[in-house]
């Protein structure tokens, strides 16, 4: 299960909204925001409707009007190329508007979210752009000396009590008090699609860990996820039934296709036989025509030779005596 390919970005987008739910009234979240007509997309854009009310949550204190967020899964790392790519996205975001300077770069922020402290990237930014990383709380680093407000969030360093959902986006989740609190919070919000998406990812990413910690959380898991598992089982059965029906329809269509293909092949074979027969008859007629034409040519030539040589008696004789006519053909090499 550890090798399972997980859609971390969907879970991150959900967890991010959970973390900022207390201020969601003036925040709009746009997942996989399309920056350009071609395939250039930023993971998440958070648009703040009001400039008067600053975001109080630790991960959003840097937020301004337009906030671009790039997320790196636990298996990935944040590189200098990622920095410049997203910085370029910010420039595209500013420029791709209907009016000139409709969005100011001062109203844009960039947030990088990762699981590993990007020491190499930060060292290169300090060397190339004189940018300093200032820690602004556990796991939050603001990058100074750039016109654009930029921060790096290392989810593994975030305070669990304040950022329970973001800090739980990992594979090595421990079954402790914080995780139990996570489960209880999910239980209170189990009807929410956001909580379902985030928890589904966390559970699948840590299935082996939870199986090993069965004695600690088995009862809690059964209680919390009983309905979900029942719903998923029912959904699976419905999908299996639908699959079997589609498979049956496909087999019926395949049988019908094979029947029609066999019928077509039989008709094609019949057509080929008739065509061959027709060709043979046509060849016979052509051969007879050629023989007849050859005979006509022989007769014309023989008549011409007899007239030319003034052999009128022979001419009369070949008209009534077939044997004599053959002799004359032989004599003249016809």
Backbone bond lengths (Angstrom), bond angles and torsions (degrees), N, CA, C in turn:
res aa  C-N    CA-C-N  psi(-1)  N-CA   C-N-CA  omega(-1)  CA-C   N-CA-C  phi
1 X - - - 1.459 - - 1.527 111.15 -
2 X 1.364 116.97 -26.15 1.460 119.75 -178.88 1.518 111.23 -63.83
3 X 1.341 116.91 -26.49 1.457 120.90 -179.32 1.514 112.70 -87.04
4 X 1.334 117.76 2.03 1.464 120.50 -178.32 1.519 109.84 -65.21
5 X 1.332 116.33 136.23 1.457 121.05 177.22 1.519 108.40 -78.92
6 X 1.327 116.93 115.04 1.457 121.64 -176.59 1.517 110.59 -106.66
7 X 1.320 115.63 146.09 1.454 122.05 177.18 1.530 108.91 -88.10
8 X 1.331 115.33 77.56 1.460 120.65 -174.73 1.525 112.07 -62.16
9 X 1.325 117.45 -34.36 1.459 119.57 -173.73 1.527 111.80 -64.41
10 X 1.341 117.38 -37.05 1.461 119.67 179.03 1.523 110.51 -64.03
11 X 1.343 115.73 -44.62 1.448 119.61 178.44 1.518 112.20 -65.30
12 X 1.351 116.26 -37.91 1.458 120.22 178.13 1.523 110.89 -63.33
13 X 1.328 116.48 -44.09 1.468 120.13 -179.32 1.527 110.37 -60.62
14 X 1.335 115.92 -39.18 1.462 119.42 178.05 1.519 111.27 -69.24
15 X 1.351 116.79 -45.67 1.462 120.41 -178.81 1.528 111.12 -63.01
16 X 1.334 116.64 -37.25 1.460 120.53 178.83 1.529 110.84 -60.87
17 X 1.335 115.85 -42.86 1.458 119.35 179.80 1.531 111.30 -68.40
18 X 1.345 116.35 -34.51 1.455 119.16 176.25 1.523 110.55 -63.52
19 X 1.345 115.41 -43.71 1.457 119.04 -179.30 1.529 111.44 -61.55
20 X 1.333 116.90 -35.10 1.460 121.36 -176.17 1.525 112.41 -102.46
21 X 1.341 116.68 17.47 1.461 118.90 -175.13 1.516 112.57 -63.66
22 X 1.332 116.68 -28.57 1.448 119.31 -179.95 1.513 113.49 -65.45
23 X 1.339 115.89 -18.30 1.462 120.35 -179.49 1.518 111.46 -123.18
24 X 1.323 116.00 20.77 1.461 120.62 -176.43 1.524 113.09 -68.96
25 X 1.327 116.97 -14.14 1.461 119.60 -178.94 1.520 111.67 -62.98
26 X 1.330 117.57 -29.87 1.456 119.84 -179.30 1.528 111.81 -119.53
27 X 1.335 116.11 24.06 1.468 120.96 175.96 1.523 109.38 -127.02
28 X 1.315 115.90 139.22 1.468 121.11 174.65 1.525 108.10 -119.36
29 X 1.335 116.23 130.61 1.460 121.88 -175.94 1.527 109.27 -106.81
30 X 1.322 115.46 129.59 1.467 120.98 -178.63 1.521 108.74 -123.40
31 X 1.315 117.36 104.98 1.464 121.90 -178.40 1.524 110.36 -79.32
32 X 1.356 115.66 142.53 1.465 121.84 179.27 1.530 110.62 48.97
33 X 1.324 115.58 50.64 1.460 121.20 -175.18 1.520 110.11 -64.47
34 X 1.321 116.70 127.89 1.466 121.57 -177.53 1.516 109.32 -83.31
35 X 1.330 116.03 114.26 1.451 120.88 -178.47 1.519 112.40 -83.09
36 X 1.307 116.00 -28.75 1.458 119.97 -172.72 1.509 108.28 -146.57
37 X 1.316 117.28 163.82 1.454 121.11 -178.19 1.519 110.65 -62.52
38 X 1.315 116.80 -32.20 1.461 120.20 177.00 1.524 108.78 -84.68
39 X 1.331 116.60 -178.32 1.467 121.15 -170.94 1.520 112.14 -78.18
40 X 1.329 116.81 66.43 1.451 122.66 171.77 1.523 107.38 -118.20
41 X 1.324 116.94 112.02 1.457 120.13 -175.44 1.522 110.30 -134.18
42 X 1.306 115.12 138.07 1.463 120.96 172.44 1.521 106.98 -95.35
43 X 1.330 116.68 147.36 1.460 119.98 -174.20 1.525 111.99 -58.56
44 X 1.313 117.39 -49.40 1.471 121.20 -178.25 1.521 109.63 -148.09
45 X 1.317 115.46 140.69 1.472 121.58 171.18 1.524 107.24 -121.73
46 X 1.313 116.66 127.86 1.459 122.29 175.98 1.530 107.40 -110.95
47 X 1.317 116.41 118.33 1.461 121.85 -179.92 1.521 108.50 -103.64
48 X 1.322 116.08 122.92 1.468 121.51 179.38 1.522 108.56 -92.48
49 X 1.317 115.84 120.64 1.459 120.24 -173.88 1.525 112.27 -71.14
50 X 1.307 117.90 -32.47 1.462 120.69 -175.09 1.516 110.40 -121.98
51 X 1.333 115.27 133.76 1.466 119.76 177.01 1.523 111.82 -84.03
52 X 1.311 115.86 -12.16 1.469 119.76 -174.46 1.519 112.39 -78.31
53 X 1.313 116.42 -27.76 1.459 119.80 -174.71 1.525 110.72 -109.31
54 X 1.326 119.04 104.41 1.463 120.93 179.34 1.527 111.24 -71.13
55 X 1.325 115.83 153.34 1.461 121.35 177.22 1.523 109.18 -76.36
56 X 1.316 116.29 131.44 1.458 121.28 -176.59 1.526 113.25 -91.85
57 X 1.347 116.92 -24.84 1.463 120.60 -178.92 1.526 109.77 -61.28
58 X 1.324 116.60 141.52 1.461 120.69 -173.93 1.523 113.18 -56.05
59 X 1.335 116.54 -39.44 1.468 118.98 -176.91 1.525 112.61 -76.85
60 X 1.355 117.76 -10.73 1.455 120.38 -177.07 1.504 114.88 -118.02
61 X 1.319 118.47 8.75 1.460 120.38 -179.14 1.522 112.44 -62.48
62 X 1.306 116.44 -26.45 1.464 120.79 -179.86 1.524 112.35 -79.46
63 X 1.326 116.98 -13.00 1.463 121.68 -171.88 1.533 112.25 -59.53
64 X 1.340 112.97 143.20 1.454 121.51 171.63 1.529 107.69 -122.39
65 X 1.309 117.62 -142.31 1.467 120.21 -176.86 1.526 111.61 -70.45
66 X 1.331 117.32 -49.88 1.469 122.47 -176.70 1.529 108.56 -120.16
67 X 1.316 115.83 123.74 1.464 120.92 -171.96 1.529 110.32 -128.02
68 X 1.327 115.14 111.57 1.463 121.55 -178.70 1.527 109.18 -94.33
69 X 1.331 116.07 132.07 1.469 120.39 -175.98 1.527 109.46 -126.32
70 X 1.312 115.30 126.20 1.471 122.50 176.93 1.524 108.07 -112.17
71 X 1.347 115.74 126.72 1.471 120.70 -176.29 1.519 110.52 -112.19
72 X 1.331 115.98 135.62 1.453 122.43 175.35 1.531 108.50 -113.07
73 X 1.316 116.92 128.36 1.459 121.53 -179.89 1.534 110.10 -67.00
74 X 1.332 117.18 164.07 1.471 119.86 -177.21 1.529 113.90 -57.10
75 X 1.334 117.07 -29.99 1.465 119.83 -179.51 1.526 112.54 -79.12
76 X 1.327 117.45 -13.84 1.462 121.96 -174.99 1.523 110.17 -101.07
77 X 1.327 116.05 169.47 1.460 120.50 177.73 1.521 108.49 -134.96
78 X 1.318 114.99 161.06 1.460 121.89 -177.19 1.520 109.09 -94.96
79 X 1.337 116.58 120.04 1.461 121.46 -176.43 1.523 110.55 -112.51
80 X 1.313 115.22 170.61 1.466 120.58 177.78 1.523 110.38 -63.92
81 X 1.333 116.87 -31.41 1.462 119.86 177.04 1.515 110.84 -65.42
82 X 1.330 116.32 -39.24 1.463 119.91 176.98 1.526 110.46 -61.86
83 X 1.331 116.13 -40.21 1.463 119.43 179.70 1.522 110.87 -59.18
84 X 1.334 116.41 -51.30 1.460 118.98 -176.56 1.529 111.76 -69.73
85 X 1.313 116.29 -31.22 1.469 118.72 177.47 1.519 110.11 -62.80
86 X 1.325 116.51 -49.82 1.459 120.08 -177.96 1.530 110.56 -69.85
87 X 1.322 116.92 -34.54 1.468 119.62 175.54 1.536 109.46 -60.95
88 X 1.332 115.02 -39.67 1.464 118.92 175.51 1.517 112.03 -65.33
89 X 1.339 116.21 -37.32 1.464 119.83 175.82 1.532 110.53 -59.29
90 X 1.340 115.42 -40.01 1.460 118.86 179.67 1.527 110.86 -62.69
91 X 1.323 116.09 -39.90 1.469 119.86 177.48 1.526 110.69 -65.61
92 X 1.329 117.18 -41.26 1.460 120.32 176.93 1.524 110.81 -64.19
93 X 1.322 115.59 -40.60 1.465 120.09 179.18 1.524 110.24 -59.70
94 X 1.337 116.10 -41.14 1.462 119.89 179.50 1.520 111.58 -68.61
95 X 1.319 117.06 -36.58 1.469 120.33 -172.43 1.519 113.65 -85.99
96 X 1.320 117.16 -25.39 1.464 119.35 -174.01 1.529 109.57 -87.75
97 X 1.311 115.85 68.73 1.461 122.87 179.73 1.520 109.22 -131.70
98 X 1.321 115.48 165.00 1.460 119.62 -179.25 1.523 111.80 -72.37
99 X 1.310 117.80 -36.04 1.457 122.14 -177.93 1.525 110.52 -109.56
100 X 1.330 115.16 152.57 1.458 120.52 177.77 1.528 109.74 -68.86
101 X 1.319 115.47 131.00 1.464 123.05 179.23 1.527 111.64 55.20
102 X 1.321 114.85 36.57 1.463 119.41 175.55 1.525 110.83 -65.62
103 X 1.351 115.46 -32.27 1.461 121.53 176.50 1.523 108.15 -119.14
104 X 1.311 116.39 128.82 1.458 120.93 176.61 1.519 109.74 -89.43
105 X 1.331 116.40 145.05 1.458 119.85 176.85 1.517 111.46 -63.20
106 X 1.352 116.94 -22.34 1.458 119.93 176.80 1.525 111.85 -69.94
107 X 1.342 116.35 -17.25 1.464 120.82 179.48 1.519 112.53 -95.17
108 X 1.322 117.00 5.17 1.471 121.77 -177.01 1.528 109.41 -110.86
109 X 1.317 115.80 137.47 1.462 120.97 171.31 1.526 109.05 -125.30
110 X 1.321 115.25 156.01 1.462 121.97 177.39 1.522 108.12 -122.54
111 X 1.329 115.74 130.80 1.460 120.98 176.91 1.522 109.27 -123.45
112 X 1.319 116.28 125.56 1.461 122.01 173.71 1.536 107.42 -103.66
113 X 1.320 116.29 126.67 1.464 120.85 178.94 1.528 107.83 -116.19
114 X 1.307 117.20 123.75 1.464 121.24 -176.94 1.522 109.18 -146.57
115 X 1.318 115.69 173.20 1.467 121.27 -179.14 1.517 112.67 -102.71
116 X 1.331 116.90 -11.38 1.457 121.12 -176.95 1.533 109.25 -126.42
117 X 1.289 116.82 136.70 1.457 121.25 179.11 1.532 109.18 -62.52
118 X 1.335 118.95 120.85 1.485 121.76 -173.53 1.530 111.73 -83.34
119 X 1.296 116.72 66.16 1.466 121.38 -174.29 1.535 111.76 -59.79
120 X 1.337 116.56 -43.81 1.461 119.80 -177.27 1.519 110.85 -64.96
121 X 1.317 116.99 -41.65 1.467 120.62 179.42 1.523 110.76 -64.42
122 X 1.329 116.65 -43.85 1.461 120.29 -178.82 1.526 111.17 -65.92
123 X 1.317 117.60 -36.27 1.468 120.43 177.06 1.526 110.70 -65.15
124 X 1.309 117.05 -40.04 1.469 120.10 179.25 1.518 110.84 -68.66
125 X 1.335 118.12 -37.53 1.470 120.72 178.17 1.531 110.81 -66.74
126 X 1.305 116.56 -36.41 1.455 119.45 177.10 1.519 110.89 -65.71
127 X 1.328 116.33 -38.81 1.459 120.77 -178.97 1.523 111.66 -74.26
128 X 1.330 116.69 -43.35 1.461 120.36 -174.01 1.524 113.03 -84.76
129 X 1.348 117.32 -35.02 1.464 120.02 -171.68 1.539 113.47 -126.32
130 X 1.338 115.53 6.55 1.460 120.55 -179.63 1.532 111.50 55.71
131 X 1.323 116.41 37.58 1.463 121.59 -179.47 1.522 109.06 -95.52
132 X 1.317 115.63 129.04 1.457 122.07 -179.62 1.530 109.60 -104.36
133 X 1.328 116.23 144.44 1.465 121.76 176.59 1.520 108.94 -99.24
134 X 1.339 115.88 115.56 1.457 121.45 179.40 1.515 108.91 -107.84
135 X 1.340 116.35 121.01 1.460 119.76 179.60 1.523 109.77 -72.67
136 X 1.316 115.23 126.87 1.452 121.86 -178.22 1.531 109.13 -122.67
137 X 1.301 115.58 57.67 1.452 121.08 -175.54 1.514 110.13 109.88
138 X 1.321 116.41 163.42 1.464 120.71 -178.37 1.527 110.62 -60.48
139 X 1.332 115.31 123.26 1.464 120.72 175.59 1.511 114.72 79.32
140 X 1.326 119.80 2.28 1.465 122.67 -177.48 1.527 108.94 -121.01
141 X 1.339 115.68 124.58 1.453 122.04 -177.04 1.523 109.18 -128.30
142 X 1.324 116.61 120.65 1.463 121.49 176.71 1.520 108.62 -92.26
143 X 1.338 116.80 135.62 1.456 122.32 179.12 1.522 108.73 -96.39
144 X 1.315 115.85 119.86 1.462 121.84 -174.80 1.528 111.29 -97.09
145 X 1.336 115.89 167.59 1.462 125.02 175.80 1.519 113.06 71.32
146 X 1.325 116.54 34.51 1.457 120.55 173.31 1.529 107.88 -138.33
147 X 1.339 118.51 143.06 1.470 120.68 -179.81 1.521 112.97 -59.64
148 X 1.337 117.19 -28.25 1.455 121.47 -179.98 1.529 109.26 -93.30
149 X 1.323 116.47 134.54 1.462 120.36 176.64 1.524 109.26 -74.24
150 X 1.330 115.62 121.88 1.467 121.50 -174.38 1.527 109.07 -130.81
151 X 1.333 115.77 139.81 1.454 119.98 174.56 1.521 110.10 -137.75
152 X 1.322 114.91 154.13 1.462 122.38 174.04 1.524 107.13 -117.72
153 X 1.333 116.39 127.44 1.459 121.83 177.77 1.525 108.63 -111.48
154 X 1.310 116.89 119.75 1.466 122.27 176.94 1.535 106.38 -100.81
155 X 1.328 116.14 103.63 1.467 120.25 -170.48 1.524 112.59 -62.68
156 X 1.324 116.86 -28.48 1.470 119.42 -179.37 1.527 112.04 -72.13
157 X 1.341 117.63 -13.03 1.462 121.20 179.22 1.522 112.50 -105.25
158 X 1.327 117.84 -4.48 1.453 120.91 -178.63 1.527 110.87 -66.91
159 X 1.327 118.42 148.25 1.467 120.53 175.44 1.525 110.04 -67.05
160 X 1.309 116.72 123.04 1.461 121.29 -174.20 1.521 110.92 -61.34
161 X 1.333 117.14 -38.94 1.462 119.22 -177.32 1.519 111.70 -61.93
162 X 1.338 117.11 -34.20 1.466 120.57 -176.55 1.518 112.45 -93.30
163 X 1.316 117.08 -28.95 1.467 120.97 -176.22 1.523 109.43 -129.24
164 X 1.325 115.16 57.32 1.456 120.30 -173.24 1.526 112.29 -61.58
165 X 1.333 117.03 -39.33 1.467 119.81 -173.40 1.526 112.35 -78.65
166 X 1.329 116.56 -42.78 1.460 118.37 177.16 1.525 111.31 -65.23
167 X 1.314 117.23 -41.47 1.466 120.52 -178.67 1.527 112.08 -70.50
168 X 1.320 117.02 -13.33 1.477 120.55 178.77 1.529 112.58 -91.60
169 X 1.324 117.41 -1.08 1.469 120.36 178.84 1.519 109.32 -81.74
170 X 1.318 115.54 76.42 1.456 121.60 -179.63 1.518 108.67 -157.75
171 X 1.325 115.76 170.42 1.466 120.81 -178.81 1.534 112.42 -91.97
172 X 1.305 117.33 -25.31 1.475 120.30 -174.86 1.520 111.18 -98.39
173 X 1.295 117.72 41.94 1.465 121.59 -179.93 1.525 110.15 -66.16
174 X 1.329 116.02 129.87 1.463 121.11 179.53 1.525 109.79 -92.36
175 X 1.325 115.44 143.96 1.457 120.91 -179.88 1.522 108.95 -87.99
176 X 1.345 114.51 82.32 1.451 119.77 -177.03 1.523 109.71 -124.64
177 X 1.323 115.63 -162.55 1.463 121.09 -178.41 1.521 110.91 -61.19
178 X 1.326 116.97 -40.34 1.459 120.44 -178.86 1.527 111.49 -64.98
179 X 1.332 115.56 -39.57 1.457 119.01 179.14 1.525 110.86 -67.95
180 X 1.327 116.54 -39.42 1.468 119.46 175.68 1.526 110.95 -61.06
181 X 1.330 116.52 -38.72 1.453 120.52 177.21 1.527 110.64 -65.54
182 X 1.338 114.93 -36.91 1.466 120.18 176.64 1.524 110.33 -61.26
183 X 1.321 116.50 -44.38 1.457 121.24 -179.98 1.531 111.54 -65.27
184 X 1.324 115.82 -40.22 1.457 118.60 179.24 1.531 111.38 -66.48
185 X 1.317 115.58 -40.14 1.465 119.26 178.07 1.521 110.56 -64.20
186 X 1.318 114.76 -39.28 1.469 117.58 177.17 1.528 110.61 -64.18
187 X 1.324 116.17 -40.54 1.464 120.56 -178.94 1.528 110.96 -60.04
188 X 1.333 116.71 -34.86 1.463 120.42 179.26 1.527 111.87 -74.33
189 X 1.335 116.28 -20.98 1.477 120.42 -176.28 1.523 111.37 -123.57
190 X 1.305 117.20 29.25 1.461 122.26 -171.75 1.522 113.20 -64.82
191 X 1.338 118.48 -19.49 1.461 120.95 179.24 1.529 112.36 -83.55
192 X 1.311 116.75 -8.87 1.461 121.19 -178.21 1.521 110.61 -80.10
193 X 1.316 116.27 131.32 1.468 120.44 177.92 1.524 111.40 -64.43
194 X 1.338 116.79 -33.31 1.462 119.91 179.21 1.518 110.85 -64.91
195 X 1.324 116.81 -48.39 1.470 120.47 179.25 1.530 110.80 -64.02
196 X 1.332 116.58 -37.21 1.462 119.75 179.29 1.526 110.98 -64.12
197 X 1.354 116.42 -44.01 1.469 120.11 -178.85 1.521 110.78 -64.66
198 X 1.340 116.75 -45.27 1.461 120.06 -178.64 1.526 111.09 -66.02
199 X 1.337 117.06 -45.87 1.462 120.06 -177.44 1.512 111.67 -68.93
200 X 1.316 117.81 -36.11 1.465 120.53 178.41 1.524 110.29 -58.89
201 X 1.332 116.88 -43.54 1.459 120.51 178.31 1.525 111.37 -65.70
202 X 1.327 116.65 -45.51 1.464 120.31 -178.55 1.528 110.64 -61.39
203 X 1.328 116.95 -42.39 1.465 120.80 -179.51 1.524 111.06 -65.08
204 X 1.332 116.37 -45.36 1.467 118.97 -178.10 1.521 111.52 -69.56
205 X 1.322 117.71 -31.45 1.460 120.80 178.96 1.523 111.73 -73.49
206 X 1.322 117.51 -22.12 1.467 121.53 -175.12 1.526 112.13 -125.10
207 X 1.309 116.99 31.07 1.459 120.58 -176.70 1.529 111.32 -62.96
208 X 1.317 116.17 -43.04 1.466 119.04 -178.99 1.524 110.63 -63.44
209 X 1.341 116.77 -42.39 1.463 120.91 179.10 1.517 111.11 -60.94
210 X 1.313 116.67 -42.58 1.460 120.22 -178.17 1.523 111.47 -70.04
211 X 1.332 116.35 -32.54 1.461 118.49 176.00 1.529 110.30 -66.89
212 X 1.339 116.63 -39.12 1.460 120.07 179.22 1.528 111.51 -69.17
213 X 1.325 117.27 -28.71 1.465 121.22 -179.80 1.519 111.68 -98.45
214 X 1.318 116.51 31.17 1.464 121.64 -174.30 1.520 111.85 -58.50
215 X 1.308 118.16 -40.30 1.465 120.79 -177.08 1.529 112.03 -63.29
216 X 1.333 116.88 -29.14 1.450 120.58 -176.73 1.518 112.19 -80.96
217 X 1.337 116.62 -41.43 1.461 118.54 -170.01 1.519 113.18 -124.83
218 X 1.308 117.07 8.44 1.470 119.12 -174.60 1.522 111.15 -57.29
219 X 1.318 116.41 -50.32 1.458 119.54 -177.95 1.520 111.38 -64.03
220 X 1.327 115.50 -41.81 1.468 118.94 -180.00 1.520 110.68 -63.66
221 X 1.319 116.01 -42.31 1.466 119.16 179.61 1.516 111.00 -64.40
222 X 1.324 116.32 -43.30 1.460 119.14 179.66 1.522 111.08 -60.26
223 X 1.325 114.91 -41.49 1.460 118.92 -178.48 1.517 111.13 -69.19
224 X 1.316 116.18 -43.42 1.464 120.23 -174.62 1.522 111.89 -74.14
225 X 1.316 116.20 -40.13 1.455 119.19 -172.02 1.528 113.55 -104.87
226 X 1.323 117.40 8.48 1.467 119.39 -178.66 1.529 111.04 -59.02
227 X 1.322 115.92 -49.44 1.467 119.34 -178.90 1.521 111.31 -64.58
228 X 1.354 115.52 -41.08 1.466 118.44 -179.40 1.524 110.96 -63.68
229 X 1.347 115.01 -44.18 1.463 117.90 -179.84 1.536 110.49 -64.76
230 X 1.340 115.56 -37.79 1.456 119.09 178.85 1.531 110.16 -64.79
231 X 1.340 115.98 -43.53 1.463 120.32 178.70 1.534 110.77 -63.35
232 X 1.334 115.13 -42.44 1.463 118.62 -179.54 1.527 110.68 -66.56
233 X 1.344 116.51 -37.66 1.462 120.06 178.03 1.515 110.63 -64.51
234 X 1.350 115.67 -42.43 1.464 119.87 178.10 1.520 110.45 -64.86
235 X 1.323 115.83 -42.30 1.462 119.85 178.13 1.526 110.46 -63.15
236 X 1.339 115.97 -39.90 1.458 119.51 178.50 1.529 110.71 -62.86
237 X 1.338 116.46 -43.04 1.459 119.88 179.24 1.526 111.04 -63.65
238 X 1.329 116.17 -41.11 1.471 119.37 177.98 1.520 110.37 -62.71
239 X 1.322 115.73 -43.63 1.463 119.38 179.45 1.532 110.82 -65.92
240 X 1.335 116.50 -37.67 1.464 120.01 177.96 1.519 110.62 -64.38
241 X 1.351 115.96 -42.56 1.472 119.67 177.09 1.521 110.56 -62.51
242 X 1.321 115.21 -44.63 1.469 119.12 178.75 1.523 110.79 -61.90
243 X 1.350 115.25 -39.46 1.466 119.03 178.93 1.529 110.86 -63.88
244 X 1.345 116.64 -43.07 1.462 120.08 179.56 1.522 111.07 -63.44
245 X 1.344 116.40 -40.00 1.465 119.88 178.18 1.530 110.44 -64.50
246 X 1.330 115.19 -44.33 1.471 118.55 178.68 1.522 110.40 -64.47
247 X 1.345 116.96 -37.03 1.460 120.66 178.44 1.518 110.48 -64.55
248 X 1.362 116.86 -41.51 1.447 121.00 178.84 1.521 110.96 -64.03
249 X 1.346 115.46 -44.09 1.472 118.55 178.11 1.514 111.13 -62.56
250 X 1.309 115.61 -38.17 1.461 119.23 178.28 1.525 111.09 -64.36
251 X 1.343 116.27 -43.49 1.462 119.81 179.23 1.523 110.87 -62.41
252 X 1.340 115.76 -40.64 1.469 119.26 178.00 1.519 110.42 -62.96
253 X 1.312 116.15 -43.88 1.462 119.35 178.80 1.521 110.97 -65.40
254 X 1.350 115.74 -38.02 1.458 119.32 179.02 1.527 110.12 -65.61
255 X 1.348 117.68 -41.48 1.464 121.40 177.64 1.519 110.64 -61.91
256 X 1.341 115.81 -44.48 1.459 120.25 178.85 1.524 110.72 -62.84
257 X 1.328 116.07 -39.69 1.457 120.13 178.33 1.521 110.81 -63.83
258 X 1.347 116.59 -44.28 1.463 120.00 179.89 1.528 110.62 -63.74
259 X 1.357 116.51 -39.39 1.461 119.51 177.79 1.523 110.97 -61.99
260 X 1.317 115.87 -45.83 1.455 119.88 -179.36 1.529 110.68 -67.72
261 X 1.344 115.97 -35.26 1.457 118.86 178.41 1.525 110.18 -66.38
262 X 1.352 116.56 -41.78 1.470 119.80 177.48 1.516 110.79 -62.61
263 X 1.327 116.46 -43.23 1.464 120.66 178.50 1.524 110.49 -61.71
264 X 1.315 115.94 -41.44 1.469 119.59 179.02 1.527 110.63 -64.16
265 X 1.350 116.19 -43.08 1.458 119.56 179.98 1.524 110.98 -63.02
266 X 1.342 116.49 -40.31 1.461 119.72 177.50 1.526 111.20 -62.71
267 X 1.314 116.79 -43.89 1.466 120.31 178.68 1.529 110.14 -66.05
268 X 1.323 115.65 -38.07 1.460 118.52 179.20 1.520 110.32 -65.51
269 X 1.347 116.45 -40.99 1.467 120.10 177.74 1.527 110.48 -62.48
270 X 1.333 115.75 -44.35 1.471 120.25 178.03 1.523 110.99 -60.37
271 X 1.316 115.36 -41.78 1.456 119.37 179.12 1.527 111.17 -63.51
272 X 1.345 116.03 -42.29 1.463 120.35 179.80 1.528 110.56 -63.59
273 X 1.358 117.00 -40.36 1.463 120.01 177.87 1.522 111.22 -63.01
274 X 1.316 116.53 -43.86 1.457 120.61 179.00 1.527 110.70 -65.97
275 X 1.306 114.88 -37.53 1.463 118.61 178.64 1.531 110.41 -66.13
276 X 1.353 116.15 -40.57 1.465 120.06 178.17 1.525 110.83 -63.68
277 X 1.342 115.67 -43.51 1.463 120.38 177.55 1.525 111.40 -60.70
278 X 1.310 115.60 -44.49 1.459 120.04 178.78 1.529 110.89 -61.68
279 X 1.344 116.24 -41.40 1.450 120.49 -179.69 1.525 111.27 -64.18
280 X 1.332 116.16 -39.92 1.457 119.81 178.34 1.531 110.95 -63.78
281 X 1.325 117.25 -44.34 1.458 120.84 178.45 1.530 110.45 -63.01
282 X 1.328 115.86 -40.50 1.469 119.39 178.98 1.526 110.29 -64.09
283 X 1.349 116.02 -39.14 1.472 119.47 178.30 1.525 110.97 -65.20
284 X 1.339 117.43 -39.18 1.464 120.76 177.09 1.523 111.67 -61.18
285 X 1.320 115.13 -44.49 1.475 119.03 179.16 1.518 110.50 -62.70
286 X 1.329 116.04 -41.61 1.463 119.28 179.60 1.525 111.14 -63.23
287 X 1.343 115.52 -41.44 1.470 118.20 178.35 1.530 111.35 -63.14
288 X 1.341 116.25 -42.09 1.474 119.68 178.33 1.519 111.22 -64.14
289 X 1.331 116.04 -40.31 1.459 119.59 178.12 1.518 110.91 -62.68
290 X 1.346 114.75 -41.61 1.464 118.85 178.82 1.526 111.38 -64.21
291 X 1.346 116.08 -41.21 1.475 119.68 178.52 1.527 111.21 -64.18
292 X 1.350 114.57 -43.34 1.460 118.79 179.64 1.521 111.13 -63.33
293 X 1.341 114.79 -42.58 1.458 118.27 -179.97 1.527 111.13 -65.12
294 X 1.348 114.77 -37.41 1.464 118.76 178.75 1.524 111.18 -64.87
295 X 1.326 115.21 -40.14 1.463 119.73 179.40 1.520 110.66 -66.22
296 X 1.329 115.16 -40.07 1.470 118.45 178.52 1.519 110.31 -64.01
297 X 1.307 116.41 -40.14 1.468 119.61 179.69 1.525 111.10 -65.88
298 X 1.339 117.13 -39.28 1.466 120.42 178.36 1.531 110.92 -62.28
299 X 1.305 115.52 -44.94 1.466 120.50 -177.85 1.519 111.15 -64.50
300 X 1.366 115.95 -43.67 1.461 119.32 179.73 1.510 110.85 -62.59
301 X 1.349 115.22 -41.08 1.473 119.03 -178.86 1.533 111.08 -66.40
302 X 1.337 115.26 -42.01 1.469 118.85 -179.76 1.521 111.06 -64.37
303 X 1.323 117.51 -43.92 1.475 121.08 178.25 1.514 110.33 -59.95
304 X 1.337 115.73 -42.76 1.470 119.91 -178.34 1.525 110.41 -62.97
305 X 1.373 116.46 -40.41 1.465 120.91 -179.57 1.540 111.39 -66.50
306 X 1.335 115.90 -41.20 1.470 118.70 -179.53 1.514 111.89 -67.99
307 X 1.306 116.14 -39.41 1.469 119.41 177.91 1.515 109.75 -66.17
308 X 1.319 115.58 -42.40 1.452 120.55 -178.80 1.519 110.98 -60.67
309 X 1.357 116.27 -38.75 1.466 120.96 -178.43 1.540 112.06 -91.06
310 X 1.327 114.87 7.40 1.482 120.70 177.25 1.526 111.46 58.29
311 X 1.351 115.92 39.98 1.471 121.17 179.10 1.523 107.69 -102.36
312 X 1.338 115.33 70.76 1.459 119.98 -174.07 1.518 111.42 -72.25
313 X 1.309 117.27 -31.90 1.469 118.84 178.22 1.531 110.10 -65.03
314 X 1.336 115.49 -43.29 1.479 119.41 177.31 1.519 110.65 -63.09
315 X 1.333 114.72 -34.29 1.467 118.42 -179.57 1.512 111.09 -64.96
316 X 1.360 115.89 -42.85 1.462 119.37 178.20 1.518 111.16 -66.13
317 X 1.327 117.28 -34.89 1.447 121.66 -174.87 1.532 112.00 -72.05
318 X 1.353 116.86 -37.97 1.468 118.38 -177.85 1.517 111.48 -69.79
319 X 1.347 116.30 -17.75 1.464 119.45 -179.31 1.526 111.60 -76.50
320 X 1.363 115.83 -24.94 1.458 118.77 -176.30 1.524 112.78 -114.14
321 X 1.350 117.16 -17.46 1.457 121.37 -175.63 1.532 109.12 -117.11
322 X 1.339 116.04 104.26 1.455 120.73 -177.60 1.515 111.67 -64.84
323 X 1.351 117.04 -39.76 1.456 120.81 -179.55 1.508 111.31 -62.90
324 X 1.346 116.03 -42.11 1.455 119.86 179.33 1.536 110.28 -66.11
325 X 1.353 113.94 -36.58 1.473 118.15 179.55 1.539 110.47 -62.55
326 X 1.337 117.15 -37.36 1.457 120.82 179.05 1.517 110.52 -68.09
327 X 1.355 115.26 -36.49 1.466 118.81 177.29 1.519 110.99 -62.66
328 X 1.334 115.60 -41.28 1.462 119.71 -179.17 1.540 109.93 -68.45
329 X 1.346 116.57 -35.77 1.461 117.93 175.19 1.516 110.29 -59.28
330 X 1.300 115.42 -45.99 1.455 120.90 -179.27 1.531 111.01 -63.95
331 X 1.345 117.43 -40.39 1.455 121.39 -179.32 1.530 111.47 -61.11
332 X 1.287 115.63 -42.24 1.486 120.31 -177.34 1.528 113.07 -93.34
333 X 1.327 116.29 8.42 1.461 119.71 176.79 1.517 114.24 67.73
334 X 1.326 114.68 33.72 1.470 119.03 179.32 1.514 111.00 -101.89
